[in-house]
């Protein structure tokens, strides 16, 4: 899951758990040692698990890593032979936006790329 961190709260006095708030309003619990290097305003890929506590669901961060947002060049790569001019740019920009919004996960990138290439080709006809 992709999140952008809006707040980080250290453990309360006598407590052990830190809290991470995302810009979309989601709240997560996490061990403080997992938050080394995590900064407010940056995007992170997280792996979570859920548990029930006193009738409510608590979402726990098990792993947090900086998000890998692809840098898209506005120029066609030299020697690019596949696809028509502009296809790579279109696919790259749209795919990067979908990944940033968390609508495409790692396992879906190849399928999403093929779909976007088909969309581009249909728009040229």
ZIKADA-V548967 format. One record per residue. N is the residue number from 1. PHI is phi in radians with two decimals (NA if undefined). BURIAL is # if it has 24 or more other ideal C-beta (glycine too) atoms within 12 Angstrom, else .. D_FIRST is the distance of its C-alpha to the first C-alpha in whole Angstrom. Layout:
n: {N/N}
phi: {PHI/PHI}
burial: {BURIAL/BURIAL}
d_first: {D_FIRST/D_FIRST}
This chain:
n: {1/2/3/4/5/6/7/8/9/10/11/12/13/14/15/16/17/18/19/20/21/22/23/24/25/26/27/28/29/30/31/32/33/34/35/36/37/38/39/40/41/42/43/44/45/46/47/48/49/50/51/52/53/54/55/56/57/58/59/60/61/62/63/64/65/66/67/68/69/70/71/72/73/74/75/76/77/78/79/80/81/82/83/84/85/86/87/88/89/90/91/92/93/94/95/96/97/98/99/100/101/102/103/104/105/106/107/108/109/110/111/112/113/114/115/116/117/118/119/120/121/122/123/124/125}
phi: {NA/-1.75/-2.31/-1.96/-1.35/-1.85/-2.64/-2.28/-2.01/-1.23/-1.05/-1.22/-0.99/1.45/-1.62/-2.13/-1.85/-1.65/-2.19/-2.08/-1.93/-1.72/-1.13/-1.48/1.68/-1.22/-2.20/-2.28/-1.71/-2.82/-1.23/-1.01/-1.16/-1.35/-1.68/-1.07/1.52/-1.35/-2.19/-1.12/1.60/-1.81/-1.76/-2.42/-1.64/-2.18/-1.99/-2.21/-2.43/-2.03/-2.54/-1.68/-2.56/0.86/1.40/-2.26/-1.62/-1.91/-1.76/-1.96/-1.43/-1.65/-2.56/-2.39/-2.39/-1.01/-1.22/-1.75/-1.74/-1.15/-1.55/-1.81/-1.41/-1.46/-1.88/-1.21/-1.09/-1.11/1.38/-1.21/-1.98/-1.63/1.37/-1.62/-1.02/1.66/-1.09/-1.07/-1.11/-1.02/-1.06/-1.08/-1.16/-1.16/-1.10/-1.07/-1.13/-1.15/-1.15/-1.04/-1.35/1.39/-1.57/-2.27/-1.75/-0.90/-1.18/-1.79/-1.07/-1.10/-1.14/-1.12/-1.10/-1.05/-1.08/-1.15/-1.12/-1.14/-1.05/-1.06/-1.12/-1.17/-1.27/-1.41/-1.34}
burial: {#/#/#/#/#/././#/./././././././././#/#/#/#/#/./././#/#/#/#/#/./././#/#/././#/././././#/#/#/#/./#/././././././././././#/#/#/././#/././#/./././././././././././././././././././#/#/./#/#/#/./#/#/#/./#/#/././#/./#/./././././././#/#/././#/#/././#/././././.}
d_first: {0/4/7/10/12/15/17/18/20/22/23/26/30/30/26/24/21/19/17/14/14/11/13/12/14/12/13/12/15/15/18/19/20/16/16/19/18/16/17/17/16/14/10/8/6/5/7/8/11/14/17/20/22/25/24/21/17/16/12/12/10/12/11/10/11/12/10/12/13/16/20/22/25/28/30/30/31/34/35/33/34/32/31/33/33/30/28/26/25/24/22/20/20/18/16/15/15/12/10/10/10/6/9/10/8/10/12/13/14/18/18/17/19/22/22/22/25/26/26/27/30/31/31/34/36}
